C-alpha cells in the first residue's frame, strides 16, 4: 500500500506540472521556446523599459571588499522587456533544464556574455529576482545556474538572461512546487527605439522661449543607447536649430546634454558632455554654424524636469537644452 501511495503521489505531481495552465495572457517569446511541459506562472512585458543585466557574480554588500555592491558587474539596457517565469515538471533536474536552454541559445546563434553555475554565481545571485513571484527565486540558490547571451541582428539586437534554480524554501505566491523542482526565469530585452511623441520645435518657438526664459529643452535629438552617435531622425530638429542661429547671427548658446539617472553620475556626466559636443560638431560641420558661438556642456542627471522613478519621467529628463550665453 505504501508503494502504491508513493507512485500515486508521483503521478499526481507529474500530471499537475504537465496540465497546469499558463497565467492568463502569458505566452512564450517567439525567439525562445520553453522547456517541455513547463508552464508560465508569472509574465510581464514593457514596450520600453530599463533592465539591469547581470554580468558577474553576486557580492555580499556587507563584506568590506564588496564596497556595498551586490554584483560584480552589471550593464543597463533599454528596450522592450519581456519577463517569463516557468515551473518545470517535477522529476527533472535544474541541470537538465539549464543545459537545454543553453543549447537552444547556441543553436539560435547567441553569443554568451556571462555564464555561472553554483558557487561561480557568488553570494545570493537569485536576489536580483526579488519580488518577481514571492520568494521563489530570491531564496532558492540550490542548483542555480545563469546565462546572459546576445543575438546581433540587423533589425535589432536581442539579449537574453536565463536563471534556473531548484525550489527549496520561501514564499511561492500560491504556486506549489515540490522540493527540488526547477524554477526558471527568462528575461528577454529587445533593442527598440522609444516611441517618439515629441513634436519638432520650430526655430521661431526656440527663439521665443530663449528670449523669455533664457533656455529651451529639446527632445527631437536622439542618440544610440549609451553612445553619443546622433540618430538620423534628429535631422528636423537640427535643421531648426541651424535656422535659429542663422536668423539671429549674434546669438551664442550653451548646448547642454541631460540624461536620466540610469547608471552612475560620473558616467552620465561624461556621456552627456559627449552628446552635447556631438550636437555642436553636427551644427558646425554639417550646417556651417560657427562653432565659436556654441559651447557644449554635460549636466548628467543634476537637473531633472521629472521624477526618474518612472520611464515617462526618465524620457523627459533625456534632452538637449539650448541656454543663452
N, C-alpha and C positions, 0 to 999 in steps of 0.2 A: 504493500500500500504506500509505503514511504517513497519507494522508487517511482511509482505511478504519479504521486503528487508532485514530485520534482520535475518529472517530464511534462506534466500538465502546466506547471508554472512556467517552464521554459518556453512551451508552445505559446502560451498567452502573451508572454513578453515579446516573442518574435513576431506574432501576429499584430500586436499593438504597434510595433515600430513600422511594420510593412503597410498597415492600413491607416495609420494616423494621417490626419488631414493637414495640409499646408494652412498657415494662417490666411485668413480671408484677404484676397487682393494680392497675395505674395506670388512671386514667380521667379524661376531661375533667370539669371542674366544670360543672354544669348552667347556670350563669349566663353562661358564655362558651365558644363553640365554638373549635376550633383552626383554624389556617391550613391550607388544603387540602394533603393529602399530607405533613404533618408527622407526626412520631411522638414519643412521650414516652420520654425516656431516663432521667429521674430524677423521682421522685414521693414526696411525703410529706404526711401530714395529721395535725394535732394537734387533739384535741377542744377544748382550751382552752390557749392559749399566748400569750406576748408577741410582738410584732412591731414592729421599728423601721422606720417608713415614711420613706423619703427624700422630702423636700420642698424640696430645694435642691441646688445643685451640689456636687461633691466638692471638698475642700480638701486641700492638702498640709500635713500636720501639722508638717512641719519648717520651713515658712515662718513667719516672725515674726507676720505679720498673721493667721494662722490660729489662733493661741493653742492649738496642739496639737489642734485639732478636725479631723476627717476629713470633715465635712459642714457645709454652710452652715446647714441646718435639717433637723431630724428630729422625728417625733412617735411616741410609744409607743402602740401599740394592744394590745388584748387580745381574744381570741375564738377561734373555730375558724379555724385557719390551714391553707390548702391551698397547696402549692408544686409547680408543674409546670414541668419543663424540656423544651423541644421542640427537635428539629433539623428545620429547614425543608428542603424539597427543594433540591438543588443547581441552580444556574442562576437562582434567584430572588434578588432583592436585598433587603438588610435594610430599605431604604426602603419597598419594596412591602409587605413583611410588616408593618412598623410601621403604615403607613397603613391597612391592612386592620383591624388591631386597633383603631386609633384610631376608625375609622368604626363598628366593631362597638360600642364603648363609647358612642359618640354615639347610635346607633340604639336602644340599650337605656336611654337616659335618664341615663347617668352624667354627673356634673359633674367637670370637670378640676380637680384640686388643684394639680398642678405638672406641667410638661412641659419637657423639654430635649432638644436634638439636637446631636450632635457637640461642638463646643467649648463650647456652652452648659452641658454637663454637668460642666465643670471637670476637676479632677485625678483620674484613675483612678476614675471613677464605678463601674466594674464590680467594684471591690474589695469593695463591700458584699455581693457574692455569693461571696466567698471560701469555698472548701470545698464549694460546692453540688455540683460534679462535677469533680474535678481542678482545673484552672485554666482551664476552658473559658470562663468569664465574667471571671475575675479579670484576665487578661492580654490581653483582646481588646476594645479600645476602638474598633477600626475600624468606622466607620459606626454608632456606637452611638446609640441613641435610647431615651428613657424617658418613661413617663407614669404618674402616680398619679391615680386618679379614684374618686369615691364615688357610690353609689346609695343614696338615702334611701328606706326602706320601713317601713311600719307594723310588719311582722313582724321588723324588724331591719335595720340598715344594712349595706351591703357595700362594702368598699374593695378596689380592685384596683391592683397595681403591675406594670407590664409593662416589661421591658428587652429590647431587641433589639440584637445586635451581629453582626458578620461575622467568622467564625473566621479567626485569623491564626497564632497560636502558642500553646504551652503544653501541659501535660499534659491528656489528654482522658478519663482513666478508662476506656480501652478503646474509646471511641467514635472513629470515623474520619471526621471531617468534612474536606472539602477547603478549601483557602484561599478565603475569601470566602463560604462557605456560612453562611446566617443561623442563629444560635442564639437561642433565645427563653426568657426566664424569666418565668413568670406566677405571681404570688403573690396569693392571694385571702383576705381577712380578713373574717369574718362576725361581727357583733356577736352574742354569745351568752352568756347568763348561765352562770357556772360552776355545775356540779352541786353543789348544797348537800348536804353529807354530815354536817354538824354538827347534833346534836340540840339542841333548845331546853333551856336550863338553867333549872331551876326556881328560884323565889325562895328556897326553903329551901336548895338547894345553893349558891346565891350567898352566902347568909348564913354557911353553914358554912365555905366557902372563905375568905371575908373574915375570919372570926373566927380561923381557924387560920394563914393565910398573909398576911393583910392585903390581899389582892387576888384578883381573878378575871378571866380572859380570856374574852371572849365573841365568838363567831363568827356569831351569829344576826342581827347588824345589818349590812346590806349597803348599798352606795351605788352610784349610777350611776358608770360609769368616768370617772375624773379629775374627779369632781364631789363635792359634799357633800350631794347630794339623797338622802335615805333612801328605800330601796325599800319597797314595800308588804309584802313577805314578812318584813320586820323586826318587824312588829307583835307576834307572840307573845313575842319576847324583850323588847321594850319593855314589854309588859304585866307580865312577870315582874319587871323592874327596878322598875316602879312599885309592884308588890305588895311587894317587898322594902323599899322606902323608906316605905311606909305602915305595914308591920308593925313596923319599927324607926324610930320617928319622930325619934330623936335621932341617927341615922346621918348623917354627912356624907362625901361621896365626891369624889375626883378622877375625872373621866371622861376617860380618856386615849386618844387616837386613835393607832394604829400603822399603818405602811404597809410595803410591801416596798421594795426598792431600785431599782425601775424609775423612772427619772427622777432629777433632781438632789436633793441632800439638802435644800436650801433650799425647793425646790418642794414636796417631800413634807412638810416641816415646816409650811408654810402650809396644805397640803391636810389634813393630819391634825388641825391645830387647828380648821379649819372644820368638819370632820366631828364632832369632839368637841363643838363648840358646837351643831351641829345636833341632836345627841342630847339635850343639856341643854335646848335650846329645845323639842324634842318632848315631853320628860318634863314640863316646866313648863306648856307651852301646851296640850297635849292631855290630860295625865293629872293636872294640877293639883298637881304636886310643887313645893314652894318652891325656886326657882332658887338661893337663897342657900345651900342645902345641897349644891349641885353646882358644882364648879369644872372647866371644860373646859380640857384641855391637849393639845398636839400633841407627839409624840415622833419624827416622821419614821420613819427606819429604824434609830434608835440602839439599840434593844433587841430584836433578833430572838430568836425562840424556835426557829428552824430556819435551815438554810442558804438563802440567796437564790439559789443556783445552780440550783435545780430549781423547777418550777411548784408541786409539793406543798409545798415549803418556803416559797415566796412566799405561798401561800394561808394557811399557818399564821401568817405574820407580819402579814397584813392582819386586824386585830382591834380591838376596843374593850375596854379594861380598866377595871374599877372598882377604885379604890385607896382604902383607908380613910384619912381625914384624922385 
